[in-house]
């Protein structure tokens, strides 16, 4: 089977011709579904690597620019520049933690533990994590919880807010503006 050899070599676009006795046709269809899943998985893997490279490149560029500026005398070493560099290294560390989490999940080594959480506490924690940045961007955050206690899963060692929201942490200034319900200020 030519398709099997092509898939074995990494060409996941290869498909078997569906023909012959019923058992052989069933086998060919199953092979084609498998090849399609492999093709999809490979595309997702490539996209993930591109996304990770992009997300790591941004804080690394900020750090490099600040360090070069300090070396060239454009910035005084210390203060705000060091705080910015520290914040960008924190972003990179979170991305790397998320990659480790993903790696553990794919390896089947991720263990989830159930824990009873109060919905209002969880929502308040998430809202307070983004309150300052939202206010700086002219966005008023309001929350309302109508549900009672909820069962949730969280990864070991995570804080009570559970999964981070990297999209909000790295959102461009206009991103939050698209979802304004109530604007503060002038």
LUMVO-785646 format. One record per residue: residue number from 1; z, x, y of N, C-alpha, C in turn. Coordinates in nm, 2 decimals. Atoms other than C-alpha are relative to their C-alpha. Layout:
! residues N
[site NUM [Z X Y] [Z X Y] [Z X Y]] ...
! end
This chain:
! residues 186
[site 1 [0.00 0.08 -0.12] [0.00 0.00 0.00] [0.00 0.09 0.12]] [site 2 [0.01 -0.08 -0.12] [-0.12 0.16 0.32] [0.10 -0.03 0.10]] [site 3 [-0.09 0.04 -0.10] [0.11 -0.04 0.54] [0.14 0.07 -0.03]] [site 4 [-0.13 -0.06 0.03] [0.42 0.09 0.35] [0.00 0.15 0.04]] [site 5 [0.00 -0.14 -0.04] [0.31 0.45 0.40] [0.01 0.02 0.15]] [site 6 [0.00 -0.01 -0.15] [0.25 0.39 0.77] [0.14 -0.02 0.05]] [site 7 [-0.14 0.03 -0.04] [0.60 0.23 0.81] [0.09 0.12 -0.03]] [site 8 [-0.09 -0.12 0.04] [0.76 0.52 0.62] [-0.02 0.12 0.09]] [site 9 [0.02 -0.11 -0.09] [0.60 0.76 0.87] [0.04 -0.04 0.15]] [site 10 [-0.05 0.04 -0.13] [0.74 0.56 1.16] [-0.09 -0.10 0.08]] [site 11 [0.09 0.09 -0.06] [0.45 0.33 1.25] [0.04 -0.14 -0.03]] [site 12 [-0.05 0.13 0.03] [0.63 0.00 1.27] [-0.09 -0.12 0.04]] [site 13 [0.10 0.11 -0.03] [0.32 -0.19 1.39] [-0.08 -0.03 -0.12]] [site 14 [0.08 0.03 0.12] [0.17 -0.17 1.04] [0.05 -0.13 -0.07]] [site 15 [-0.03 0.12 0.07] [0.15 -0.49 0.85] [-0.08 0.00 -0.13]] [site 16 [0.07 0.02 0.13] [0.06 -0.57 0.49] [-0.09 -0.12 0.00]] [site 17 [0.09 0.12 0.01] [-0.23 -0.80 0.41] [0.06 -0.09 -0.10]] [site 18 [-0.06 0.10 0.09] [-0.10 -1.12 0.26] [-0.11 -0.06 -0.09]] [site 19 [0.10 0.05 0.10] [-0.31 -1.18 -0.05] [0.05 0.03 -0.14]] [site 20 [-0.03 -0.02 0.14] [-0.29 -1.19 -0.43] [0.08 -0.12 -0.05]] [site 21 [-0.08 0.10 0.06] [-0.06 -1.38 -0.66] [0.12 -0.04 0.09]] [site 22 [-0.11 0.04 -0.08] [0.23 -1.58 -0.51] [0.11 0.10 0.02]] [site 23 [-0.11 -0.10 -0.01] [0.49 -1.31 -0.58] [-0.04 0.11 0.09]] [site 24 [0.05 -0.12 -0.08] [0.28 -1.04 -0.42] [-0.01 -0.05 0.15]] [site 25 [0.01 0.06 -0.14] [0.21 -1.27 -0.11] [0.14 -0.01 0.06]] [site 26 [-0.14 0.01 -0.05] [0.59 -1.33 -0.08] [0.05 0.14 0.03]] [site 27 [-0.04 -0.13 -0.03] [0.65 -0.96 -0.10] [-0.06 0.06 0.13]] [site 28 [0.07 -0.04 -0.12] [0.39 -0.89 0.16] [0.06 -0.06 0.13]] [site 29 [-0.06 0.07 -0.12] [0.54 -1.15 0.40] [0.14 0.06 0.03]] [site 30 [-0.13 -0.06 -0.02] [0.89 -1.01 0.34] [-0.02 0.14 0.07]] [site 31 [0.03 -0.13 -0.05] [0.75 -0.66 0.41] [-0.03 -0.01 0.15]] [site 32 [0.04 0.02 -0.13] [0.59 -0.78 0.73] [0.11 -0.04 0.10]] [site 33 [-0.12 0.03 -0.07] [0.91 -0.94 0.85] [0.09 0.12 0.03]] [site 34 [-0.08 -0.12 -0.01] [1.10 -0.62 0.78] [-0.07 0.10 0.10]] [site 35 [0.07 -0.08 -0.09] [0.83 -0.42 0.97] [0.02 -0.05 0.14]] [site 36 [-0.02 0.06 -0.13] [0.86 -0.66 1.26] [0.14 0.03 0.06]] [site 37 [-0.14 -0.03 -0.05] [1.24 -0.62 1.28] [0.01 0.15 0.03]] [site 38 [-0.01 -0.14 -0.03] [1.20 -0.24 1.26] [-0.07 0.03 0.14]] [site 39 [0.07 -0.02 -0.13] [0.95 -0.25 1.55] [0.08 -0.05 0.11]] [site 40 [-0.09 0.06 -0.11] [1.18 -0.47 1.76] [0.12 0.09 0.02]] [site 41 [-0.12 -0.09 -0.02] [1.48 -0.24 1.69] [-0.04 0.13 0.06]] [site 42 [0.04 -0.13 -0.06] [1.28 0.07 1.78] [-0.03 -0.02 0.15]] [site 43 [0.02 0.03 -0.14] [1.17 -0.09 2.11] [0.13 -0.02 0.07]] [site 44 [-0.14 0.01 -0.07] [1.53 -0.19 2.19] [0.07 0.13 0.01]] [site 45 [-0.06 -0.13 -0.01] [1.64 0.16 2.11] [-0.06 0.08 0.11]] [site 46 [0.07 -0.07 -0.10] [1.38 0.31 2.34] [0.05 -0.05 0.14]] [site 47 [-0.05 0.06 -0.13] [1.48 0.06 2.62] [0.14 0.04 0.03]] [site 48 [-0.14 -0.04 -0.03] [1.85 0.14 2.58] [0.00 0.14 0.05]] [site 49 [-0.01 -0.14 -0.04] [1.79 0.51 2.60] [-0.06 0.02 0.15]] [site 50 [0.05 0.00 -0.14] [1.58 0.46 2.92] [0.10 -0.05 0.10]] [site 51 [-0.11 0.06 -0.09] [1.85 0.24 3.07] [0.11 0.10 0.02]] [site 52 [-0.11 -0.09 -0.01] [2.12 0.49 2.99] [-0.03 0.12 0.08]] [site 53 [0.05 -0.12 -0.08] [1.92 0.78 3.13] [0.00 -0.04 0.15]] [site 54 [0.00 0.04 -0.14] [1.87 0.58 3.45] [0.14 -0.02 0.06]] [site 55 [-0.13 0.03 -0.05] [2.23 0.47 3.48] [0.08 0.13 0.02]] [site 56 [-0.07 -0.13 -0.02] [2.36 0.83 3.43] [-0.06 0.08 0.11]] [site 57 [0.06 -0.07 -0.11] [2.10 0.97 3.67] [0.05 -0.03 0.14]] [site 58 [-0.04 0.04 -0.14] [2.22 0.77 3.97] [0.13 0.07 0.04]] [site 59 [-0.13 -0.07 -0.05] [2.59 0.90 3.98] [-0.02 0.15 0.00]] [site 60 [0.02 -0.15 0.00] [2.47 1.25 3.88] [-0.08 0.04 0.13]] [site 61 [0.07 -0.04 -0.13] [2.23 1.25 4.18] [0.09 0.00 0.12]] [site 62 [-0.10 0.01 -0.11] [2.51 1.14 4.41] [0.09 0.12 0.00]] [site 63 [-0.08 -0.12 0.01] [2.73 1.42 4.28] [-0.07 0.12 0.04]] [site 64 [0.08 -0.12 -0.03] [2.46 1.68 4.30] [-0.03 0.01 0.15]] [site 65 [0.03 0.00 -0.15] [2.37 1.58 4.66] [0.12 0.03 0.08]] [site 66 [-0.12 -0.03 -0.08] [2.73 1.59 4.78] [0.04 0.15 -0.02]] [site 67 [-0.03 -0.14 0.03] [2.79 1.93 4.61] [-0.09 0.09 0.07]] [site 68 [0.10 -0.09 -0.07] [2.47 2.08 4.75] [0.03 -0.01 0.15]] [site 69 [-0.04 0.01 -0.15] [2.57 1.94 5.10] [0.12 0.08 0.03]] [site 70 [-0.12 -0.08 -0.02] [2.91 2.10 5.07] [-0.04 0.15 0.00]] [site 71 [0.04 -0.14 0.01] [2.75 2.43 4.96] [-0.09 0.04 0.12]] [site 72 [0.08 -0.03 -0.12] [2.50 2.41 5.26] [0.07 -0.01 0.13]] [site 73 [-0.08 0.02 -0.12] [2.78 2.33 5.50] [-0.03 -0.13 0.07]] [site 74 [0.02 0.13 -0.06] [2.66 1.98 5.57] [0.12 -0.09 -0.01]] [site 75 [-0.12 0.08 0.02] [2.98 1.83 5.44] [0.12 0.10 -0.01]] [site 76 [-0.12 -0.07 0.02] [3.33 1.96 5.46] [0.06 -0.03 -0.14]] [site 77 [-0.05 0.02 0.13] [3.47 2.01 5.11] [0.14 -0.07 0.01]] [site 78 [-0.13 0.08 -0.01] [3.75 1.75 5.06] [-0.02 -0.14 0.04]] [site 79 [-0.01 0.13 -0.05] [3.85 1.41 5.16] [-0.09 -0.10 -0.07]] [site 80 [0.09 0.11 0.05] [3.59 1.13 5.13] [-0.10 0.05 -0.10]] [site 81 [0.10 -0.05 0.09] [3.33 1.35 4.96] [0.06 0.02 -0.14]] [site 82 [-0.06 -0.02 0.13] [3.57 1.45 4.68] [0.03 -0.14 -0.07]] [site 83 [-0.03 0.14 0.06] [3.67 1.08 4.64] [-0.13 -0.06 -0.05]] [site 84 [0.13 0.05 0.05] [3.30 0.99 4.61] [-0.04 0.06 -0.13]] [site 85 [0.04 -0.08 0.12] [3.24 1.26 4.35] [0.09 -0.05 -0.11]] [site 86 [-0.09 0.05 0.10] [3.55 1.14 4.16] [-0.04 -0.14 -0.05]] [site 87 [0.04 0.13 0.04] [3.43 0.78 4.17] [-0.13 0.00 -0.08]] [site 88 [0.12 0.00 0.08] [3.09 0.87 4.04] [0.02 0.06 -0.14]] [site 89 [-0.03 -0.05 0.13] [3.24 1.07 3.76] [0.07 -0.10 -0.09]] [site 90 [-0.06 0.12 0.07] [3.44 0.76 3.67] [-0.11 -0.09 -0.05]] [site 91 [0.11 0.09 0.05] [3.12 0.56 3.65] [-0.07 0.06 -0.12]] [site 92 [0.06 -0.07 0.12] [2.97 0.82 3.42] [0.09 -0.01 -0.12]] [site 93 [-0.09 0.00 0.11] [3.28 0.83 3.21] [0.00 -0.14 -0.07]] [site 94 [0.01 0.14 0.06] [3.26 0.44 3.17] [-0.12 -0.02 -0.08]] [site 95 [0.13 0.01 0.07] [2.90 0.46 3.07] [0.01 0.07 -0.13]] [site 96 [-0.01 -0.07 0.13] [2.98 0.72 2.81] [0.10 -0.07 -0.10]] [site 97 [-0.08 0.08 0.09] [3.27 0.51 2.68] [-0.07 -0.12 -0.06]] [site 98 [0.07 0.12 0.05] [3.04 0.21 2.65] [-0.10 0.05 -0.11]] [site 99 [0.09 -0.05 0.10] [2.79 0.43 2.46] [0.08 0.03 -0.13]] [site 100 [-0.08 -0.02 0.12] [3.07 0.53 2.22] [0.04 -0.13 -0.07]] [site 101 [-0.03 0.13 0.05] [3.17 0.17 2.18] [-0.12 -0.06 -0.08]] [site 102 [0.12 0.05 0.06] [2.81 0.08 2.10] [-0.03 0.08 -0.13]] [site 103 [0.01 -0.08 0.12] [2.79 0.37 1.85] [0.09 -0.04 -0.11]] [site 104 [-0.09 0.05 0.10] [3.10 0.25 1.68] [-0.04 -0.13 -0.06]] [site 105 [0.04 0.13 0.05] [2.97 -0.10 1.66] [-0.12 0.01 -0.09]] [site 106 [0.12 -0.02 0.09] [2.64 0.01 1.51] [0.04 0.07 -0.13]] [site 107 [-0.05 -0.07 0.12] [2.83 0.23 1.26] [0.09 -0.09 -0.08]] [site 108 [-0.10 0.09 0.07] [3.05 -0.07 1.16] [0.14 0.04 0.01]] [site 109 [-0.14 -0.05 -0.01] [3.36 0.11 1.28] [0.07 -0.07 0.11]] [site 110 [-0.06 0.07 -0.11] [3.44 -0.13 1.56] [0.09 -0.10 -0.05]] [site 111 [-0.09 0.10 0.05] [3.75 -0.33 1.49] [0.05 -0.08 0.12]] [site 112 [-0.05 0.09 -0.10] [3.84 -0.63 1.70] [0.13 -0.06 -0.04]] [site 113 [-0.14 0.05 0.02] [4.19 -0.77 1.73] [0.01 -0.13 0.08]] [site 114 [-0.02 0.12 -0.07] [4.26 -1.13 1.82] [0.13 0.00 0.08]] [site 115 [-0.12 0.00 -0.09] [4.51 -1.18 2.10] [-0.01 -0.13 0.08]] [site 116 [0.00 0.12 -0.09] [4.61 -1.50 2.28] [0.01 0.04 0.14]] [site 117 [0.01 -0.02 -0.14] [4.52 -1.49 2.64] [0.00 -0.13 0.08]] [site 118 [0.00 0.12 -0.09] [4.59 -1.73 2.92] [-0.13 0.01 0.08]] [site 119 [0.13 0.00 -0.07] [4.25 -1.83 3.07] [0.02 0.03 0.15]] [site 120 [-0.02 -0.02 -0.14] [4.39 -1.84 3.43] [0.03 0.15 0.03]] [site 121 [-0.03 -0.15 -0.03] [4.53 -1.48 3.40] [-0.12 0.08 -0.02]] [site 122 [0.13 -0.08 0.02] [4.20 -1.35 3.26] [-0.09 -0.01 0.12]] [site 123 [0.09 0.02 -0.11] [4.00 -1.51 3.54] [0.05 0.07 0.13]] [site 124 [-0.06 -0.06 -0.12] [4.24 -1.39 3.81] [-0.01 0.15 -0.01]] [site 125 [0.01 -0.14 0.01] [4.23 -1.04 3.68] [-0.15 0.05 0.03]] [site 126 [0.14 -0.03 -0.03] [3.85 -1.04 3.68] [-0.04 -0.02 0.15]] [site 127 [0.02 0.03 -0.14] [3.84 -1.19 4.03] [0.06 0.10 0.09]] [site 128 [-0.07 -0.10 -0.08] [4.09 -0.95 4.17] [-0.07 0.14 -0.01]] [site 129 [0.07 -0.12 0.02] [3.89 -0.66 4.03] [-0.12 0.01 0.10]] [site 130 [0.12 0.00 -0.08] [3.59 -0.76 4.25] [0.02 -0.06 0.14]] [site 131 [-0.03 0.06 -0.13] [3.77 -0.92 4.55] [-0.04 0.08 0.12]] [site 132 [0.02 -0.09 -0.12] [3.76 -0.62 4.79] [-0.15 0.02 0.02]] [site 133 [0.15 -0.02 -0.02] [3.39 -0.54 4.73] [-0.07 -0.12 0.04]] [site 134 [0.06 0.13 -0.04] [3.29 -0.90 4.76] [0.03 -0.03 0.14]] [site 135 [-0.04 0.02 -0.14] [3.48 -0.93 5.09] [-0.08 0.09 0.09]] [site 136 [0.08 -0.09 -0.08] [3.31 -0.62 5.22] [-0.14 -0.04 0.01]] [site 137 [0.14 0.05 0.00] [2.98 -0.78 5.14] [-0.02 -0.14 0.06]] [site 138 [0.00 0.13 -0.07] [3.07 -1.10 5.31] [0.00 -0.12 -0.10]] [site 139 [0.00 0.10 0.11] [3.12 -1.30 4.98] [0.14 -0.04 -0.02]] [site 140 [-0.13 0.05 0.03] [3.42 -1.52 4.93] [0.00 -0.04 -0.15]] [site 141 [-0.01 0.03 0.14] [3.53 -1.54 4.57] [0.11 -0.11 -0.02]] [site 142 [-0.10 0.11 0.03] [3.70 -1.86 4.45] [-0.01 -0.03 -0.15]] [site 143 [0.00 0.03 0.15] [3.81 -1.94 4.10] [0.08 -0.13 -0.02]] [site 144 [-0.07 0.12 0.04] [3.93 -2.25 3.93] [-0.01 -0.01 -0.15]] [site 145 [-0.01 0.00 0.14] [4.05 -2.27 3.58] [0.05 -0.14 -0.04]] [site 146 [-0.04 0.13 0.05] [4.07 -2.60 3.40] [0.05 0.00 -0.14]] [site 147 [-0.04 -0.01 0.15] [4.13 -2.48 3.04] [0.14 0.06 -0.01]] [site 148 [-0.13 -0.06 0.03] [4.46 -2.38 2.89] [-0.02 0.13 -0.07]] [site 149 [0.00 -0.13 0.07] [4.53 -2.09 2.66] [-0.13 0.01 -0.09]] [site 150 [0.13 -0.02 0.08] [4.22 -1.94 2.49] [0.03 0.12 -0.10]] [site 151 [0.00 -0.11 0.09] [4.18 -1.72 2.19] [-0.12 0.09 0.03]] [site 152 [0.11 -0.09 -0.04] [3.97 -1.41 2.27] [0.01 0.12 -0.09]] [site 153 [-0.01 -0.13 0.07] [3.88 -1.09 2.10] [-0.02 0.11 0.11]] [site 154 [0.02 -0.11 -0.09] [3.91 -0.76 2.27] [0.01 0.13 -0.08]] [site 155 [0.00 -0.13 0.07] [3.86 -0.40 2.17] [0.13 0.07 0.02]] [site 156 [-0.13 -0.06 -0.01] [4.17 -0.19 2.10] [0.00 0.10 0.12]] [site 157 [-0.02 -0.09 -0.11] [4.30 -0.01 2.40] [-0.06 -0.05 0.13]] [site 158 [0.05 0.05 -0.12] [4.11 -0.22 2.65] [0.10 -0.07 0.08]] [site 159 [-0.10 0.08 -0.09] [4.28 -0.38 2.95] [-0.02 -0.14 -0.02]] [site 160 [0.00 0.15 0.02] [4.34 -0.75 2.97] [-0.12 -0.07 0.05]] [site 161 [0.12 0.07 -0.05] [4.02 -0.82 3.15] [-0.11 0.02 -0.10]] [site 162 [0.10 -0.01 0.10] [3.83 -0.72 2.84] [-0.12 0.09 0.04]] [site 163 [0.12 -0.08 -0.03] [3.47 -0.60 2.88] [-0.02 0.01 0.15]] [site 164 [0.03 -0.03 -0.14] [3.38 -0.44 3.21] [-0.13 -0.07 0.03]] [site 165 [0.12 0.05 -0.05] [3.10 -0.57 3.42] [-0.08 0.11 0.07]] [site 166 [0.06 -0.11 -0.06] [2.89 -0.26 3.48] [-0.11 -0.04 0.10]] [site 167 [0.10 0.05 -0.10] [2.62 -0.47 3.66] [0.06 -0.02 0.13]] [site 168 [-0.07 0.02 -0.13] [2.87 -0.56 3.93] [0.04 0.13 0.06]] [site 169 [-0.05 -0.13 -0.05] [3.01 -0.21 3.96] [-0.11 0.08 0.07]] [site 170 [0.12 -0.08 -0.06] [2.66 -0.06 4.03] [-0.10 -0.09 0.07]] [site 171 [0.09 0.10 -0.06] [2.51 -0.37 4.20] [-0.04 0.05 0.14]] [site 172 [0.05 -0.04 -0.13] [2.29 -0.29 4.50] [0.06 -0.10 0.10]] [site 173 [-0.06 0.08 -0.10] [2.42 -0.44 4.83] [-0.05 -0.14 0.01]] [site 174 [0.05 0.13 -0.01] [2.19 -0.74 4.81] [0.03 -0.09 -0.12]] [site 175 [-0.01 0.07 0.13] [2.27 -0.84 4.45] [0.11 -0.11 0.01]] [site 176 [-0.10 0.10 -0.01] [2.59 -1.03 4.53] [-0.04 -0.11 0.10]] [site 177 [0.04 0.10 -0.11] [2.43 -1.20 4.83] [-0.08 -0.12 -0.06]] [site 178 [0.08 0.10 0.06] [2.20 -1.40 4.60] [0.08 -0.12 -0.06]] [site 179 [-0.08 0.10 0.06] [2.49 -1.59 4.46] [0.11 -0.05 0.09]] [site 180 [-0.10 0.04 -0.10] [2.68 -1.68 4.78] [0.02 -0.15 -0.01]] [site 181 [-0.04 0.14 -0.01] [2.86 -2.01 4.78] [0.07 -0.03 0.13]] [site 182 [-0.07 0.02 -0.12] [3.07 -1.95 5.08] [0.01 0.14 0.07]] [site 183 [0.01 -0.13 -0.07] [3.01 -1.68 5.34] [0.12 0.01 0.10]] [site 184 [-0.11 -0.02 -0.09] [3.31 -1.53 5.53] [-0.06 0.07 0.13]] [site 185 [0.04 -0.07 -0.12] [3.28 -1.39 5.88] [-0.10 -0.07 0.08]] [site 186 [0.10 0.06 -0.09] [3.01 -1.44 6.14] [-0.13 -0.03 -0.06]] 
! end
